[in-house]
Amino acid sequence: MYKKIDHKDIEYLKSFIPEDRIIIKDDISHDYAHDELGGIESYPEVLIFVLSTLEVSKIMKYAYDNNIPVVPRGSGTDLVGAAVAIEGGIMICTKMMNRILELDENNLTVTVEPGVLLMQLQEYVEANNFMYPPDPGEKSATIGGNISTNAGGMRAVKYGVTRDYVRGLTVVLPDGTIEKFGGKIVKNSSGYDFKDLIIGSEGTLCIVTEAILKLIPLPGESVSMLLPFKDIKSAISAVPEIIKSKASLTAIEFMSLDTILSAQDFLGKKFPDTNYEAYILLTFDGNNKTQIEQEYSAVADLCISLGAIDGYFIDTDERKKSVWSARGAFLEAISASTDEMDECDVVVPKDKIADFILYTHEVSKKVDIRIPSFGHAGDGNLHIYICKDGMDEQTWERKLNEAFELLYAKAREYGGQVSGEHGIGYAKKKYLHKQLGDRQIEMMKGIKKVFDPKNDNLR
Amino acid sequence: MYKKIDHKDIEYLKSFIPEDRIIIKDDISHDYAHDELGGIESYPEVLIFVLSTLEVSKIMKYAYDNNIPVVPRGSGTDLVGAAVAIEGGIMICTKMMNRILELDENNLTVTVEPGVLLMQLQEYVEANNFMYPPDPGEKSATIGGNISTNAGGMRAVKYGVTRDYVRGLTVVLPDGTIEKFGGKIVKNSSGYDFKDLIIGSEGTLCIVTEAILKLIPLPGESVSMLLPFKDIKSAISAVPEIIKSKASLTAIEFMSLDTILSAQDFLGKKFPDTNYEAYILLTFDGNNKTQIEQEYSAVADLCISLGAIDGYFIDTDERKKSVWSARGAFLEAISASTDEMDECDVVVPKDKIADFILYTHEVSKKVDIRIPSFGHAGDGNLHIYICKDGMDEQTWERKLNEAFELLYAKAREYGGQVSGEHGIGYAKKKYLHKQLGDRQIEMMKGIKKVFDPKNDNLR
């Protein structure tokens, strides 16, 4: 059994954490009882804002020795309950550990604390003429959170995901031991790959307290193009053809008119065009303007031949702002359009994305529930939202479950996976189990026990 | 205790493996008792050439139930004893499982069996206008072996290593269970990352029987340039400056004159230039000829300013052949130059490579032993050979040990790792332990036990 926190525990924690960074029971804000989606609510007993690896180590050692559960948290922008203190105990919040420690121009790396925000990191490295390619929509997420979910984002088509940019990690193990994995090295064949095991493990194996990230030289040019199509089917059918053309695209995003209109309403800002049912947004980047121009005109021609009505360059500051702020607001806009929603973040092989989007429409009709979606058409990762729209609880639960079962079964059929970048957390355990089967879940539990030998005995 | 193989075991194995693919005891060729370096020798009791995942599964289940050790092997090109049957038992050789199963042009993947050779894969995908970027020097290694060591090679500077190109794996666990990890998907945040745990685990966790690999469109242009320098110091001092210039290079290889001369002797073929003490070989690739030309002329100018005597384009077929065949023969040429040798495959941060090469010369003097080296200057991975040159056994062992201790200690000091791409195998265990410490080695044993619960109890 986990131990409930008492006066003695708090006294110990206060012996090395100053008062203003330790919040106790009723003083804890409701913000820390849920994540961004708010699917589950539970308060920690103590909330600590840590400042160093050593503090995390001391807290973990004490919690381990005393059977107190701990949950790490960054900005709390996750959508699956991974950053919620479901068992109570201590919440370790890393958001004050937000220093950029070193930019190493010789090795093309940046070393950061886990609480650095994605937008803070991107701004810093770009000012130094470097690029940190992973680009999830949620710019106020922490890097620690991005590592814990192996966040992907829009530029994965060309540049890959967070995993591809983590060179080294400093972590605190459940019993407080500090270990380092990887380093400023490009190649490594020295023992089991703990670094990659930790990436995407959602804070269940250890707490990341420092990360060495790979950078690339900032491309000199970046151009986006918005292509309207008369209907959803013709838009998404164009995507596999664009991929097959082998053009070197940075991003291929799919947007339907209803999602764009929700964002327009939500932001009170006009989108450049709202005359058609579906849009594809393409981005190209590189150092050679002529080469980029050749590439995008070839892709534009291809898209016109595939039914695109037009092609708008997103070149003025005003257009950039209007398109990217709309793209950035999709999640919040859909959330604002309904009383409650749940999400499905499946990833399928790239050539199945068009079929999968059409399938969400079938499910919507079959279950009779609204299912707006948008997503990274170019890398096979879709964000699908199932909206309650005022239904009574019982109907909602039945329909939500029915829709989820259909969507995840189709993803499995297509050789996809439960989550492309949001993770499993609390909410998707059931579907992960179905996807991976008993043996792999058992192996995951075995690995958890290697890092955290007490885990099994406490519940 | 492991069980010795008896008549009953062989009878069972022959019940589903035809005679011509199962070789027993004294009939096993000496080739299968050692790897390419030959540092340790031990025969398996039975050698089986498998043809399918199902065969591997049946063999593994039987071996697991009967406590028979198994070692998987591809081409046997490794250098650290990982493919040697040190405990006897069954050797599963994958080299007849060498079919390319599917080229998926929509998802840019190729699906292969583990016994496909690197050269076979490269030729096949290039004929289809794709590129499989990992490019280790040993082209007759199998893809299964490349995955098991996370092989890197020459193009890692620009394209990364094997890990970056493995999308999905089918494996057989020690007890015979068949599992799949990953798939034809670009993003994944669905549970612990077994796929990356298996990559680089040197066949200790499971046997890879199928792999889905990522391809990229074949760059239209590729140019190499050979730059002679008056001495080793000026050549290697240029490397960090080339990296810092942010030029988009595919490969930066360092070659010293003595290594080139060994290769010349070995091959009986002339190298384009042998007037200077040290050479750097640069490769550029891409789709835009003008852009590549701009890049290499900028880098050539930089190199001249840093002391390069000249810059030869490796553009004619003859020159390409002479340079790349020399580069490909370095290991064999050094091996032919001495009666026995051992190797050190450290990786250090890129900006430490020049210092490390100079340090190998210091060690050579200090220990009074010949230490030729060559390597991937652009990614910090060096191949260092310590040569016996007719010493008596006792002196050789003392000097080898002394040199290794010095080299690995310096790599640790520089934030490097024991192996960049050759792996740990049997030969480097001691140095891995020193590098990672007790806790990480214990965790590795824990992970081995998750995959192979009987492991600990058998020795």
Interface residues (C-beta under 8 A of the other chain):
Chain A: D104 E105 N106 N107 L108 T149 N150 A151 G152 A156 V157 G160 V161 R163 D164 L173 T177 E179 G183 K184 I185 V186 K187 N188 S189 S190 G191 Y192 D193 F194 D196 L197 I199 G200 S201 L205 P217 P240 I243 K244 K246 S248 N287 N288 T290 Q291 D345 V347 V348 P349 K350 D351 H376 D379 G380 N381 G415 G416 Q417 V418 S419 G420 E421 H422 G423 I424 L432 Q435 L436 G437 R439 Q440 I441 M443 M444 G446 I447 K449 V450 F451
Chain B: D104 E105 N106 N107 L108 T149 N150 A151 G152 A156 V157 G160 V161 R163 D164 L173 T177 E179 G183 K184 I185 V186 K187 N188 S189 S190 G191 Y192 D193 F194 D196 L197 I199 G200 S201 L205 P217 P240 I243 K244 K246 S248 N287 N288 T290 Q291 D345 V347 V348 P349 K350 D351 H376 D379 G380 N381 G415 G416 Q417 V418 S419 G420 E421 H422 G423 I424 L432 Q435 L436 G437 R439 Q440 I441 M443 M444 G446 I447 K449 V450 F451
